[in-house]
Amino acid sequence: MLSFVEEILLLLLDDTEGQFVEIPVAAFNVVVAGAALMDLALRNRIDSDLEHLLVIDPTPTGDEILDRVLAQAAAALEELGVTEWVDRIAGDAEAYKRLALDRLVARGVLRAVGSRWLSVFRTRRYPVVDDREPREVKARLRELVLGDEIPDARDIVLICLVDACLLFGLVLGPGELKAAAPRIEQLRKMDLIGQAVATAVREIRLMIQSAGLGGLVEHI
């Protein structure tokens, strides 16, 4: 099973060109951080309430990305809220994206084309080799938001992440998106970490728009 970090990266990729959908760098990092925290929550390593995020089991998961995030949270000397932890982990999101992409390449889902230059200018692309997993993720999302099926915890997490990135437009047509909006809003309110991620992404987008910094987008 793919991790949430891997799933969100696949959804952000153009299937043929291997380029990522343009999204503010800071917003992309926040979503990656939130995805890692959500995975840890589903594995019963962390829990959260309205005020704090707590480590309830520091046992490593065997996933390098998640274990680095878990170790960071377990070593914290102060209790922080979900939003503060999302911001803190987002600082390392670039490394986590690289690890996730390398894993997808090793698994044969993607292939790497080109070369990496400086971190501010990248030429590497990641065309999809095996599109089965991206198609399954998109099909599942359509079923969830256009139907009345009761989603499980993992489904709710994925909906939160996709909504935070404004990616439902890649899964649904304009009419479908409008019809599904109330259900998407209802479902994403069911996860505290998802709410924190969505709020942080909205704030980043508003900051960029007000400052006229529309060019600050992610090109991996």
Secondary structure, 3 states (H helix, E strand, C coil): CCCHHHHHHHHHECCCCCCECCCEHHHHHHHHHHHHHHHHHHCCCEEECCCCEEECCCCCCCCHHHHHHHHHHHCCCCCCCHHHHHHHHHCCHHHHHHHHHHHHHHCCCECCECCECCCCCECCECCECCCHHHHHHHHHHHHHHHCCCCCCHHHHHHHHHHHHCCCHHHCCCHHHHHHHHHHHHHHHCCCHHHHHHHHHHHHHHHHHHHHCCCCCECCC
